[in-house]
Amino acid sequence: MSEPMKRLYRSRDNRWIAGICGGLGEYLNVDPTVVRAAFVLFALAGGSGILAYIILWFIIPEEPGVTM
């Protein structure tokens, strides 16, 4: 049997702002803190991290789940 296809979502549980880093961490099997640190480094090096985060915020759908 094959594994179900892995999907990239914004995390509902592991989020500080929009869940981008948490979702990327889960998708890549990496600690989300490492992903957050990379975004901060890119943000400090010319602001590309901020731009990438905003773009991903609009592109990556939120993880499906129950809304309250």
Secondary structure, DSSP 4 states (H G I P E B T S, - for coil): -PPPPP---B-SSS-SSSSHHHHHHHHHTS-HHHHHHHHHHHHHTTSHHHHHHHHHHHHSPBPP----
